Amino acid sequence: MLQVNFLRDHKEVALAGLEKRNFKQTELVDEAISADDRRKKYQFELDQNLAEMNKISREIGLLMKAGKKEDAESAKTKTAEYKENSQTLQQKLKEAESELQELLYLIPNIPHEKVKAGSTPEENEVVYQSHDVEGLGEGAIPHWELAKKYNLIDFELGVKIAGAGFPVYLGKGARLQRALVQYFLDRNVDAGYMEVNPPQVVNEASGYGTGQLPDKEGQMYHVTGDNLFLIPTAEVPVTNIYRDVIIEEKDLPVKNTAFTQCYRREAGSYGAHVRGLNRLHQFEKVEIVRIEKPENSYAALEEMVAHVRSLLEELQLPFRILRLCGGDMGFTAAMTYDFEVWSAAQEKWLEVSSVSNFETFQANRLKCRYKGEGKTSFVHTLNGSAMALPRIMAALLENNQTGGGIKIPSKVAEYARFDLIN
């Protein structure tokens, strides 16, 4: 969430950033500033009213001591009027504060200066590509056919149990999935991330804290009886560990990693692009989360990008890295790098990781600060997929298919305890 003082003091910068995002509701900036003006007005009037009421209350005591009972009773009447007026002002102040909060919730983050304007994925910048790619040629089949051929994943059984988008992994498919999770976790821990095992449901405050609410409410599974939400990513519970926390400067940076199931309704998704593992309602993902001092956050972002890149290099998959344009970034991000792997049988790129710096946008919502040199300041929060499993699995199966079976990269074969699916 942006701070209203930033919108007021740097309005032109904010509007230029929102234009870069192709954000159409720029009038919300003026509405937020106006709501803050009303909040300040009611706060000033309330403070004045309370000060006058306290002054009269002190005078009442002096009048009673002086035996001026009639004057004291007259002053008490004035006090009652001020008290009633204070209650009215407190209600108006509460309404203005609520209105301001709701408006600020609707305004996305301002992109970093390096982020280019744009509104479609085609306008994203390719900043790195591992090598030239091509299809596997005649006889290559997509991962959903490979999964059926080698009895790795049963999509129809998932439909029977839960519905479309909930596959059942079998045999070597299940073992390969587990091996990938363990491999990613171990690599993250080796890179200095502390592993945590968080809840996979969160409350409403947690959803607002990281920006899933109200922006993505329709994409989250809601447990209505308890007003809880199934997590769309481990970013939500892990980052909320630090909600309402003041971190000592010496304890920064904070580096966490977590493996969780992820749940996304993906409402409105249909067509060929959701075949097989391309888009699921439930999937496994390993996440990395960092909390940094503001001056260090972009160096940390580049470090996270380098880490994810090393994972894909070890998996021996063709991949590319994109810096997203303003209009293709998530609501909360100031800068995002996406990683895409090449699906050889489908002959298209599949996103497998997104690494973002949110600057103070989440920290302001979370009230997450750090204390240094006698003052507290908002931290910067970052997160990234390291990695999302479904499309990694799809790319591994498709890119490594041979006439004799599917070869497993050596790094993962160590965990899976097999190097060939046949």
N, C-alpha and C positions, 0 to 999 in steps of 0.2 A: 504494500500500500504506500502510495506517495504521501509525503507530508504536505499539509495545506500551506505551510510557510514556503515550501519550495515552489508550489504552484503560484503563490502570490509574488514571491521575489524573483522568480525566473520563469515567468509566464510564457515569454516568447520561446525560450528553450523547450519548455514542456510542450507547447503547441507544435513546434517543429518536430519534436520527437514523435508525437502522436500522429503527425502527418506521415512520417517515415513508416509508421505501422499501418498506414491506410485506415486509421481509426476515425470513424465518421461522427462520433458523438462528442466533438470537442467543446460543445456548449457546457458539458459537465464541469469543465475547469472553472468557468465563470460562476456556475451554480454552486460549486464547492466554496469558492471564495466568498460569495454572498452569504452562504450558510454560516461560514466562519465569522463574517462581520456581525451577523445576528447573534451568534454565540457570544462574541466579545461584548456586544452591547448589553445583552441580558446579564452577563457575568459582572460587568461594571455596575449596572443598576442594582444588582443583587448585593454586591459588596458595599455600595453606598447605603443601601437600605439597611443592611445588617449593622453597619457602622453607626448609623443614626439610632437604630434600635438599642444598641449597646450603650450609646451615650445617654439616651433617655433613661435606660435601666439604672445606670449609675446615679443619675440625677434623682431618681425616685428614692434611692437609699438616703441621699443627702437631705431631701425634703422631709422624709419620715423622721430623720434624726433631729431636724430643726422644728419638728412639730407642725409642719405645714401639710396636714393630712389632705385637705381639699386639693391643693396643688398636686400632691402625689397621686391622688385618684385621677385627676385630669391627665397626668403624664401616663398613667397606666392605660388609659383609653387610647392615647396616641400609640403606645407600644403595641396594643392589640391590632391597630390598623397597619402598623409596619409589619407585624408578624403575618397578617393575612396577605399583604402585598408581597412579602418574601416568598410565601408559598406559591403565589401565582408566578413570580419570576423564576423560582426554582423549576416549576413545571415547564415554562417556556424555554429555559436553558436546557433542560433535559431533552426537549423535542428538537431544539436546534442542534445539540450535540449528536443526537441520533440521526438526524437528516444529513449532517456533515459526514458521519461515518458511512452511511449507506451510499452517499455520492462517491466518496473516496474508494469504496469497494468496487465501483464500476469503472474506474480509470486504470488502464494497464500501465505497466512499467515503461519508463522512457528508455529507448535503445541506446546502447553505447555509441560513441561517435564513429567507430569503425563499421558499425552495422549499416548496410546499404538500404535505401528505400526499396519497397517492392511489396507485392501483394500475393504472389503465387510461388509455388515451389520451383518453378522454372527460373525464377529470378535469384535463387540462392547461389552463392559463390562456391565453386569447387576449389578448395585450397590445397588438396592433395589427392592423388589417385595412385594406388600401388603399382598397377601396370595396366596395359591394354587388355580389354576383355572381349570375349566372343562366346557364342553358344557352343554347346558340346557337340553339335552336329547331329547327324542322323542316328536315331536310336536312343538318344537321351530322353529321359522321362522326368516329369516333375516330382517333387518330393512326396506328394500325396499318393502317387502311384508306386514309388519306391517303398513308402511306408506299408502299403498293402502287400506288395510283392514279398517283402522280407518280414512281414508280421511285426512291425515296429510300433505302429500307431493305428488305433481303430477309431475312426471318426464317427462311424455309424453307431457304435456302442455308446459313445459319448452323447449322441443325440438321444438314444434310448434312456440313458440315466438322467441327463440334465437338460439337453437341448443342444442346438448348433453352437459351436464355439467352445465346447468343453471336451476335448479329445481324451482318449484313454491311451496311455503309453504302455507298451507291452515288452517283455523280454529284454532284448538288447536295446530297444528304444528307450525303455525306462532306465536301464543302466547307463546309457549314454547321456541321458538327461541329468542323472545324478552325478555322473562324472564331471560334466561341464560345470555344474553348480559348485562342486568341491574345488575344481581347478580355479574358477574365478575367485572364490573366497580366499583360497590360499595365496593366490597372486596378490590380491588386495591387502591381505594381512602382511605379506612380505614387503609391501610398499608403504607400510606404516599406518594402515587403517585398523582401528580396533573393531572387532566383530561384535555386533549386538543382535539380539533376537527379540524384535519388538512385537507388540500386538498386531494382529491383522485386521482389526476393526478400530475405528477412531471415533471420538465424539465430535460434535459440531464445532467446538472451539478449535480442535486440531485441524479440521477442514478449512476453517477461516484462516488459521495461522499460516498455512503454506499456500493459500490462494486457490485451493480446489473449490471452495465455496466463496461466493455464490457462482463463480464463473463456470464450473463444470458439474454443477449439481445434477443435471440430467444424465450425465455419463457415469454416475456412481451408483452402486447398489446400496439401497437404503434399508436398514433394518428398522422398520417403522415402530415396532413395539417398544424398542429401547432407544430410539433416535440415535442409532449408530450407523456408520458407513463402512462397507468393506473397502479396504485400501486399494487405490489404483496403482500405487507404487510405494516402496519402502521409504521414499523421501518423506512422506507425510508423517508416519509415526516417529521416524528417527530424528527429523528436524524438530519435531514438537517436544522431544526430550528437553530441549533448551528453551521452551516457552516460559516467559516470566523468570528468566535466569540472568543473573549478572555474572559473567565469566571473568576470572582474573586474567589480566594481560599475559602473565607468565604461562597460563594454561592454553594459550592459542599457538598454533591452530588446533582445532578439534577435527579429527579425521575418523569417521565411522564407516563401516561397511555392514550390509545386512542382506540376507537371502529371505525372500518372502514369496508367497503366491500374490498375484496381482489380479484385480477384478475390474473389468470395464464393460459397461453395457454396450458401447459402440453403437448407440442407437442410429438407425438409418444406414448402416453399412450393409451392402449387398453387392453381388456381381462377382466377376472373375477374380478381382483383386483380393477377395477374402477367402479364396479356396485354400484348403489345407491349413497350414500353420501361418498363413499370411496375416490373419487378424483373428484374435481369439477373445473370448469373454473372461477366461481364466488362464493365466500363464505364469511361469516362474521367471524371476528376475533377481539378479544380484546388483545392489546399488552401492554407490559411494557418495558420502555427504561430507562437506567440509564447512567449517565456520572459521572465518579469517578476519584479521584486521583489514580495514578498507584498502590501505596502501599495498597490501600483499595479494589481493584477491585475483587480479588478472594474471599474475605470475602463477598463482595456484591453478587457475583455469587452464593455462597452457600445460602445466604439469599433469593435470587430469587428462587432457587430450592426449598427451604423450603416453600416458599409462594405458589408456584404452587402445591406442594405436598398437602398442606392443602386444596386447592380447590378441588382436586380429592377425598380427604378423606371425605369432606363434601358432595360430590356428591355420596358417597358410591359406587364408582366404583372400581373394581379390576384393579390395575395398576402396572407398573414397571418403574424404572428409569434406563437409560443406559448412560454411558459415551462413546461417540463415538470414534472409532479408527481414526487414522490419515486420512485414505483414504475415510472415510464416512462423514467427516466433510465438511461443506460449505467452499467455497473459502476464505472467510474473517475471519473465526473463529480461535481462538487459543485453545479454549476448548468449547465443547458443551455437554449438557445433553439433551437427548430426553426423553419425557414421553410418554408411550404407555398404552392405556386402552385395556382391554380384550373384544373382540366382541364374546359374548357367542354363538350366533347362527352361526356365520361364523367360530368360533373356531380359531381365530387368533388375533394377537396384532395389534392395529391401533395407529399410532403416532398422538398425539393431541397437543403436545407442544414441542418446542425446545428452550432451554435457553443457550445463548452463551456469552462468553467474547471475544471481538475482540482486546483487548489490544489497541495499538496505530494504528492498521492497518487502521481503518476507520478515526480516528482523523487526521492522516497524509494527507489523501485525502481531508478531510473536512477543514483542517487548523483550527481545534478546539483545543484551548489551554486554560490553566488556568494560572493565574498570582499569584505568591506567593514568598515572600522574594526577591522582586526586579527582578525576572526573570520569563520568560514564558516557560512552558513545555507542551507537548502533554498530553491530558487526555486519559483515557481508556473508551471505550464505550461498553455497554452491552445491550442485549435485550432478550425478551422471550415472548412466547405466553401464555396469561393468560385469556382466552384460545381460541383455534380454535374451531369453532362451529360444523362443519359437523360431524366429527367422534365422538365428545362428544354426539351429538344428536343420532347418530347410536348406540353407546354403551348404552345410557340411555334407548332407546327403546328395545334393544335386551336383556339387562341384567335384565330389570324390567318387562318383559312380564309375565303375569299369565293367568290362565284360565278365570279370570274375567276382564281382561284389563291390562293396563300398569300403574304401580304405579310410581308416581313422587316423588323424594327425597324431604324431608320437606323443605330444604333450598331454593330450586327452586320453590316449590309449593307456598311459601309465595308471590313470585313475579307473578307466573302464575295465581294464584287464582283458581287453581284446583289441586287435588292430584291424580286424576285417569283419564286415557283416556280409554273410553269404548264405 
